[in-house]
Amino acid sequence: MTATIIDGKAFAAKVRAQVAGHVARLREEQGITPGLAVVLVGEDPASEVYVRNKGKQTVEVGMTSYEHKLPAETSEAELLGLIGRLNADPAVHGILVQLPLPKHLDSDLVINAIDPAKDVDGFHISNVGLLGTGQKAMVPCTPLGCLMMLRDHLGALSGLDAVVVGRSNIVGKPMAQLLLGDSCTVTIAHSRTKDLGAVCRRADILVAAVGRPEMIPGAWVKPGATVIDVGINRIERDGKTKLVGDVDFASAVEVAGAITPVPGGVGPMTIACLLANTLTACCRANG
Ligand code: GUN
């Protein structure tokens, strides 16, 4: 039997439609338009594509998009100055600094300079601490999108064995916190985990966020498990460039109960959740 394919593209369109409805009501009833500022330093081509998509979708749901493109040689003082101005600007409800930053800039310092109430990425140390202690936080967009898909597909997650492969601050660690918050038994595995296959095979929920193309074969998937593939890896195959996940889709789809495809799974949910977080920040700022 082959797995149900979890359609992240369709789910993200539903989330964006809901956000657009709220934004329209905010404008009609209170004359408020949520604003999202995106800061891009340098010319990383992948980051430029993300930023362009974010800007386009922000406008499509009726919000205002502020794009700040700075040269790669921007100094820390200049970047911190811009963040200070965005923090103070009442028209800006969300601030996102695209990562990775050029090497001469200290990402932790820059992220922690963002007003936590406007930190729609959920990367500020205050939001990390709030999430870790089960308090009301801005939640990182990619893990939030994964959680929404899991709840939609499985209903209550309580008591399920969840394995998160990957320990990044952006995905792995917050994903584990969210699953714990939903009463899963959570294991964080990574490249040094002993017998990773055996650990993965215990999972009712397997989240792959390692950034290694097709690293997790179907043989590591427990029959019937729900597999969430966060990886977006560009590979060359048969003379063509192809996007693949961290899971070997062809073998995993034969074993899993449900699986997210790449592309069209987790990816579209990330921007949808960014817009949802911006709406949340705007509503909180306006009581
Ligand atoms: N670079 C890759 N993913 C992300 C993300 O979710 N947020 C930011 N700010 N940068 C990223």
Boltz pocket constraint, residues with backbone or C-beta under 6 A from the ligand:
constraints:
  - pocket:
      binder: B
      contacts: [[A, 96], [A, 97], [A, 98], [A, 99], [A, 100], [A, 121], [A, 141], [A, 142], [A, 170]]
      max_distance: 6.0
